[in-house]
Structures are given as structure tokens and as C-alpha cells.
Amino acid sequence: MNIVRVFDSNVRKTPDKAFLHFQGRDHTYGSVQDGSRHAAALLRKLGVGHGDRVALMCFNTPGFVYAMLGAWRIGAVVVPVNHKMQAPEVDYILRHAQVKVCVFDGDLAPVIERLETPVQLLSTDTAVEGHAFFDDAIADLDGIDGIEPDENDPAEILYTSGTTGAPKGCVHSHRNVVLVATTAALGLSITRDERLLMAVPIWHASPLNNWLMATLYMGGTVVLVREYHPVHFLEAVQQQRITLCFGPPVIYTTALNAVPDFADYDLSSVRAWLYGGGPIGADVARRLVESYRTTRFYQVYGMTETGPVGAVLYPDEQLAKAGSIGRAALAGVDMRLAGPAGVDVPAGEIGEIWLRTETVMQGYLDDPDATAAVFADGGWYRTGDLARQDDDGYLFIVDRAKDMIITGGENVYSKEVEDAISGHPDVVDVAVVGRPHPEWGETVVAHVVWREPDVVDADDIRDYLSDKLARYKIPRDYVFATVLPRTPTGKIQKHLIRSAS
């Protein structure tokens, strides 16, 4: 069971059908198969063998897909790398994963040139002086079939965002990749006629494993937009008659807010607008439904560690249960809300979301202690997400377990406080953390970015929160900043904020 075998099966069925579309050109299933065989030959020539790691630091370009399939054909392990990272961050991943070859987008040369880790480097999409050009190099070699990897061999190492420290590498097998694809295809009724828009980074776990792989599995077409831009996003949907699209809510709201003639675009071909990375509130959900002139929005929830698979909030639930991740897990996935003793908590109480699925990672790379810490008896993965279940069984995330603050014996959920502060018209960004306190255990501290510096102060926020939160939840101290530290994927790095508190 591996995705290359699935891909080759689709080649036999529809060799002339477009698998990829990029910048006006179709790449058929047959041509991608040929290119991936050439890529396999190139990687083998560079000394890559079974179990070796190949890093891909690319925008949404065909080179990423050719290199990925080529690496898998020879039993190598693919390590997708965030193209927004700077050299020290990339170096960490290359060292930690013991990468042998890195294929990078030519536009990222300024970062690549500052790397200290000794790896073989090839550029793609744009040639870079001093480095082999992957796109030409694969054309100069005869293709090879490679080997048939065992389904339990590692296929990917997907790095987490590193919001609590150094990123951890989630190791997924070939079996995982196929099962994630089938789970997503079943859950969203993906067909061979699907036209997926890949407008968010392809190296992210969900775009890659859920949606590209599910579309590949079913024999559909993937339309690549090199990098998100609201106009290019809308043009691609209209011109390519996109049927399926995934991204964080911001890609939909940005297009709505930044494109004056938004209403003139024909978006009627899309049967499913998927969003993840965080639920949206009722006002935003209502605005999207009205502006996109459809109710076909789906909130998808999952973790990199689980494939990612998890739960879905379906279109008929979007407005009535806005802010929820849903009430039922996808087919093949178990989900529960567990208390500290591992016992299910009743409606109205807060517990941790646990998931159990065949798509769960084999573990964190070279970190058995961290791996053991996130698994409970019975194969349950502890997500670290704290949620409350309403009377209808829908789950609403209230915080990350590591971000919960205990002050004077009371639990304070940082997300609740952050959401309240974010409502202040002069607040641009906020993060709430706990600071050790000799008497109270912890005290609540808010780090705030103002829209205009020196216009308001801490007392203004306290007054604003006075009728919105219990007194013990209102931050005692405030740190004002011009920007908050975030990972390259946009997640706030609370471990750095705590150290500055």
C-alpha cells in the first residue's frame, strides 16, 4: 500500500488526463509518471537510497510533485520544508532529519546560500548559478522504476510548527499517506472529476496529505497557484472551473476584503470550500455564505500527528454551530473528550480532545519521550486541544492544554481572554500567557499590539473587559509590543512570549 502504486494505476487508466495544471500548462498523469521516474534516477545518481531523506523547500510548483514521487520510487523519505523559514530554521530541520538532498525553489537562493548544513542542493522552477537545476537534470537521464517500499516504511517527516519549542518531526508511513487520502476522499466525496485548487503552501500537512493525495487517489486534477494572491486565487477558481478548495479562513476573507470587484467573479463551479487552522465565528460564517453565494463551506479539524484527519463541521451546521469543529469524526476516526483521568467528560465541561485512527504517526523522529507523552492507553492520541461539548454534542475548542493558566485555583483559558481582548477596536494582535506567582501560582499577562501606539493603555483594556470576563480572568499585567513572535506558518510562539513576561 503506497501512493506511487495508486498513482501508477491512474496512469494506466487515464494517461492523457491532466494531473497537474500550472501557469497555463497541463502535466498529464503519463508525463508526471515519466518525470518522476527521471527524478528517481537523478536522486539515485546523487547517492540517495532506501530510507535516505530528501527535503523539498518549494512554492506550489510541479518540481515539488516530481521530486516527491521520484523520492518515493526509490524508497526515500520526503521532508517538506516551509519556504517561509530563514536559514537557521531550515538548518535545524536539515540536521535533525539528516537530509541528504534538498530541492529548493530558485527564488529562495538568498536563504539557501546562508545554510551551514552540508547537503546536496538542487534548484527547481528557477535556475541558480552554482547549483544543479533539477528541472533540466531530470530530463537528461533515463527513468527508472525504482523499488516497491514496504507499506510501513517511512514516507514523510512532517515538522510541527514549533509553538512550544523546537519543531518535532512527525514520521508517517506509506500506509498512513494512503489511508489519509482515502479518509479525506470518503469524507468529502471526492471524485475523478475533482479539480482541486492548491493556493496555500503545498508543504503543509493538510493541503498535501488530505487534498492533493485524495485528488491523486481518485484520479482528479490539481491546479497549482505558485503562491496565494487574492486576485490570482479568484482568477484560478473562475478560469479553471475549480470544484474543491482548501485554506485557512483568511484566504477567503482576504479575497473578499482586498478585491473591489469580488462579486464579478464566477465562483459557481466550487462544490466545497474547505477551511482549517481554526474555526470561524457566526458573523464571519454568515458573511462568507452571503458573499460567496453558497452554503458549501466545511470546517475541517485534524492534527499533523494524525495525518491529519479528525472532524468536520458540515455546510448545514456552519451558521447554527459557528465556532465548532463538529460533533462527529470522519469515517475511520474515533474522537472523544477526556478529563484528566482519561474518563469522558459530560456536556458543558472542558476536556482534552483525543483521537484514535489508523493514520496516526509512527512517532516523533528520534524523540521517544515526546512520542510516549502524547499517547494514552488504547492507541489514543492526545491532541492537547481543550474543548467544551454543548448539549447537541458539538465540540468548541477553548484552548491548548499547555496554554491554560491556573491562578488562585481557577482555570483561565487563554483563548477566551484573547478573544475578548481582540474585540477592542484598537487591538491588532494579542497573546495571553501565565507568569509564575508566589501566592497565586500564576498571574494572567496579556501581550498586546495596538493599532496606534500610545492611544490607549492598560486601564482602557481593563475597563473594556470589566463586563465581559470574570475578574480573575482579566489580565493583571500588560506588555505592549509592535509585533508578536510567530512561526513561519503564522502561529504565535507562546514559549518566547512567556520568556518575555
PALO-159337 format. One record per residue (C-alpha): z, y, x; residue in one letter. Coordinates in steps of 0.05 Angstrom, whole numbers, padded with zeros to 5 digits, always signed. Layout:
! residues N
ZYXa...
This chain:
! residues 501
+00000+00000+00000m-00025+00063+00034n-00062+00125+00013i-00120+00114+00061v-00136+00048+00026r-00134+00085-00041v-00180+00139-00012f-00230+00088+00015d-00231+00054-00053s-00250+00120-00085n-00305+00129-00033v-00335+00063-00056r-00332+00086-00129k-00357+00158-00122t-00382+00171-00050p-00421+00234-00070d-00367+00266-00112k-00332+00327-00084a-00263+00311-00058f-00252+00380-00026l-00283+00447-00041h-00273+00502+00010f-00307+00570+00016q-00368+00552-00024g-00379+00483+00005r-00364+00414-00023d-00336+00359+00021h-00353+00294-00014t-00309+00232-00013y-00361+00200+00032g-00364+00258+00081s-00289+00264+00085v-00284+00189+00099q-00334+00197+00156d-00298+00258+00183g-00230+00223+00181s-00258+00164+00219r-00284+00212+00272h-00216+00245+00273a-00183+00177+00283a-00229+00165+00343a-00212+00233+00373l-00137+00223+00365l-00141+00153+00396r-00181+00183+00454k-00123+00232+00464l-00075+00174+00470g-00047+00174+00400v-00027+00105+00376g+00013+00070+00323h+00078+00107+00309g+00060+00169+00350d+00069+00237+00316r+00013+00286+00301v+00033+00356+00279a-00012+00396+00233l+00001+00471+00231m-00055+00497+00187c-00074+00540+00129f-00107+00506+00069n-00169+00483+00105t-00208+00418+00109p-00185+00407+00181g-00114+00392+00155f-00140+00336+00110v-00188+00307+00161y-00134+00304+00214a-00082+00276+00166m-00126+00219+00143l-00150+00207+00214g-00079+00201+00239a-00061+00152+00185w-00122+00109+00201r-00092+00094+00269i-00021+00086+00245g+00004+00153+00270a+00056+00195+00234v+00037+00263+00205v+00084+00322+00216v+00064+00381+00173p+00088+00447+00203v+00100+00512+00166n+00046+00560+00190h+00093+00620+00179k+00141+00597+00234m+00149+00631+00300q+00145+00596+00368a+00219+00577+00375p+00219+00546+00306e+00156+00507+00320v+00182+00485+00387d+00244+00456+00353y+00201+00413+00307i+00153+00391+00362l+00211+00369+00406r+00253+00338+00351h+00194+00298+00324a+00169+00282+00394q+00100+00304+00374v+00042+00281+00418k-00015+00323+00390v-00015+00387+00349c-00075+00410+00308v-00067+00485+00293f-00107+00538+00257d-00142+00583+00307g-00113+00645+00275d-00044+00621+00296l-00061+00624+00370a-00012+00681+00384p+00045+00635+00363v+00016+00573+00396i+00008+00608+00463e+00083+00620+00465r+00103+00547+00455l+00143+00514+00510e+00139+00442+00486t+00087+00401+00525p+00038+00375+00472v-00037+00368+00468q-00065+00425+00426l-00129+00430+00386l-00151+00487+00342s-00184+00480+00274t-00224+00527+00229d-00229+00578+00286t-00244+00563+00359a-00193+00587+00410v-00210+00597+00483e-00175+00546+00528g-00165+00494+00473h-00209+00439+00446a-00239+00455+00378f-00221+00398+00331f-00278+00412+00282d-00332+00404+00336d-00296+00349+00375a-00295+00300+00317i-00370+00308+00308a-00382+00285+00380d-00351+00216+00372l-00368+00153+00334d-00319+00140+00278g-00271+00081+00278i-00239+00042+00221d-00171+00040+00256g-00116-00006+00233i-00081-00025+00168e-00009+00002+00174p+00048-00035+00142d+00069-00001+00077e+00139+00010+00105n+00114+00044+00168d+00130+00119+00171p+00072+00161+00146a+00103+00231+00146e+00161+00271+00173i+00173+00329+00125l+00221+00381+00151y+00270+00414+00105t+00277+00490+00103s+00339+00493+00146g+00380+00536+00099t+00445+00507+00125t+00427+00498+00198g+00371+00465+00238a+00316+00434+00196p+00321+00359+00184k+00261+00313+00185g+00253+00270+00122c+00218+00206+00140v+00172+00179+00086h+00134+00113+00089s+00063+00098+00067h+00093+00064+00006r+00131+00128-00011n+00068+00170-00007v+00031+00125-00055v+00089+00119-00104l+00098+00195-00105v+00024+00202-00121a+00027+00152-00177t+00091+00182-00206t+00060+00252-00207a-00005+00225-00236a+00031+00189-00292l+00079+00247-00306g+00023+00299-00313l-00032+00254-00340s-00078+00268-00281i-00148+00240-00287t-00211+00231-00246r-00237+00296-00276d-00180+00337-00247e-00196+00400-00208r-00132+00419-00170l-00125+00489-00141l-00088+00487-00074m-00070+00561-00067a+00000+00551-00039v+00013+00521+00030p-00013+00451+00035i+00042+00431+00083w+00096+00439+00030h+00123+00373+00003a+00104+00383-00070s+00033+00411-00061p+00018+00356-00010l+00051+00294-00038n+00055+00308-00112n-00010+00344-00127w-00061+00333-00071l-00042+00259-00065m-00042+00249-00141a-00110+00281-00147t-00135+00238-00089l-00105+00176-00122y-00142+00189-00187m-00207+00208-00153g-00207+00282-00172g-00226+00345-00134t-00182+00392-00093v-00204+00465-00087v-00174+00496-00025l-00157+00570-00022v-00142+00585+00051r-00083+00630+00035e-00055+00657-00030y-00080+00724-00053h-00074+00743-00126p-00147+00762-00135v-00173+00701-00096h-00127+00658-00137f-00155+00684-00203l-00227+00681-00179e-00219+00609-00158a-00190+00589-00225v-00247+00622-00262q-00305+00603-00217q-00284+00532-00201q-00260+00516-00271r-00192+00494-00246i-00153+00446-00290t-00088+00439-00252l-00049+00490-00212c+00019+00488-00177f+00062+00541-00143g+00127+00579-00145p+00133+00626-00206p+00118+00685-00161v+00045+00667-00153i+00036+00674-00228y+00076+00737-00236t+00044+00769-00174t-00025+00758-00203a-00002+00788-00268l+00031+00848-00236n-00018+00863-00180a-00087+00854-00212v-00104+00910-00260p-00160+00872-00295d-00119+00807-00301f-00136+00800-00374a-00211+00798-00358d-00207+00732-00321y-00225+00668-00357d-00167+00620-00343l-00180+00575-00403s-00200+00514-00362s-00129+00503-00337v-00094+00448-00376r-00029+00451-00336a+00004+00509-00299w+00059+00477-00257l+00115+00515-00223y+00173+00494-00179g+00222+00521-00129g+00268+00548-00183g+00270+00556-00259p+00250+00620-00294i+00286+00658-00349g+00266+00666-00421a+00236+00736-00411d+00191+00714-00354v+00172+00650-00390a+00152+00689-00452r+00112+00740-00411r+00074+00684-00376l+00057+00649-00441v+00033+00713-00472e-00007+00739-00411s-00039+00673-00391y-00053+00660-00465r-00027+00589-00463t+00036+00549-00472t+00016+00498-00419r+00069+00513-00368f+00111+00458-00335y+00174+00468-00292q+00177+00411-00241v+00241+00394-00203y+00248+00350-00142g+00273+00346-00071m+00235+00337-00005t+00281+00277+00006e+00257+00243-00058t+00184+00250-00045g+00190+00300-00081p+00200+00272-00151v+00252+00289-00204g+00248+00321-00273a+00200+00362-00315v+00210+00416-00368l+00151+00408-00414y+00110+00463-00449p+00143+00455-00517d+00211+00466-00482e+00193+00527-00440q+00219+00581-00486l+00276+00546-00522a+00304+00518-00457k+00282+00570-00407a+00320+00564-00342g+00329+00489-00348s+00298+00437-00303i+00291+00390-00362g+00332+00334-00392r+00294+00272-00371a+00270+00247-00303a+00199+00225-00291l+00178+00153-00301a+00209+00110-00247g+00263+00161-00232v+00336+00157-00252d+00376+00222-00258m+00449+00234-00272r+00502+00288-00268l+00561+00263-00227a+00630+00291-00216g+00670+00288-00151p+00690+00215-00163a+00618+00195-00178g+00631+00189-00253v+00583+00222-00302d+00608+00288-00329v+00604+00307-00403p+00563+00363-00432a+00589+00432-00415g+00619+00411-00348e+00589+00420-00279i+00568+00362-00236g+00521+00346-00180e+00450+00321-00195i+00439+00251-00168w+00370+00219-00165l+00350+00147-00154r+00278+00129-00141t+00234+00083-00100e+00202+00145-00069t+00265+00167-00033v+00260+00179+00042m+00277+00126+00093q+00326+00175+00122g+00332+00238+00165y+00297+00229+00232l+00347+00208+00285d+00407+00230+00243d+00443+00170+00213p+00506+00211+00197d+00468+00263+00157a+00430+00207+00122t+00494+00170+00103a+00525+00234+00077a+00471+00244+00023v+00471+00174-00005f+00521+00144-00054a+00532+00072-00074d+00476+00042-00114g+00420+00079-00078g+00434+00147-00109w+00411+00208-00071y+00460+00266-00076r+00417+00328-00084t+00471+00380-00071g+00449+00417-00134d+00504+00433-00182l+00484+00435-00255a+00513+00441-00325r+00486+00399-00383q+00480+00430-00451d+00493+00394-00517d+00419+00374-00521d+00421+00341-00452g+00383+00395-00414y+00405+00410-00343l+00415+00481-00318f+00426+00489-00243i+00485+00535-00227v+00489+00530-00152d+00483+00489-00089r+00545+00448-00075a+00551+00478-00005k+00547+00548-00035d+00604+00541-00084m+00664+00585-00068i+00736+00566-00083i+00781+00627-00089t+00852+00620-00112g+00837+00552-00141g+00779+00578-00183e+00707+00555-00172n+00657+00611-00164v+00583+00593-00166y+00546+00640-00121s+00481+00636-00161k+00516+00661-00223e+00543+00721-00185v+00476+00733-00151e+00440+00732-00218d+00489+00782-00246a+00483+00830-00187i+00407+00823-00188s+00407+00855-00256g+00428+00922-00225h+00367+00967-00225p+00378+00989-00153d+00387+00920-00123v+00327+00890-00087v+00359+00827-00057d+00428+00795-00056v+00464+00735-00028a+00536+00716-00045v+00579+00675+00002v+00651+00657+00013g+00694+00684+00070r+00757+00647+00093p+00820+00680+00067h+00891+00661+00089p+00920+00664+00019e+00863+00653-00030w+00825+00601+00010g+00761+00641+00005e+00742+00710-00019t+00676+00728-00050v+00629+00771-00008v+00562+00800-00030a+00506+00819+00018h+00462+00869-00017v+00396+00903-00003v+00388+00969-00041w+00322+00996-00068r+00341+01063-00037e+00396+01066+00016p+00458+01108+00003d+00442+01119-00071v+00498+01073-00096v+00559+01040-00065d+00605+00980-00075a+00643+01013-00133d+00578+01021-00171d+00567+00945-00167i+00639+00930-00187r+00633+00976-00247d+00566+00944-00265y+00596+00874-00262l+00661+00890-00298s+00636+00868-00366d+00592+00813-00340k+00636+00768-00297l+00709+00747-00296a+00748+00788-00246r+00757+00731-00196y+00681+00723-00192k+00668+00796-00176i+00659+00804-00100p+00717+00836-00064r+00675+00858-00005d+00603+00882+00003y+00556+00882+00063v+00496+00927+00056f+00433+00908+00094a+00359+00927+00098t+00337+00855+00094v+00368+00786+00086l+00352+00729+00133p+00304+00678+00102r+00269+00616+00125t+00193+00619+00133p+00189+00588+00063t+00230+00645+00034g+00297+00612+00024k+00359+00652+00042i+00395+00626+00104q+00466+00629+00080k+00494+00599+00143h+00471+00662+00180l+00498+00707+00125i+00566+00672+00127r+00570+00684+00202s+00558+00758+00189a+00612+00762+00136s
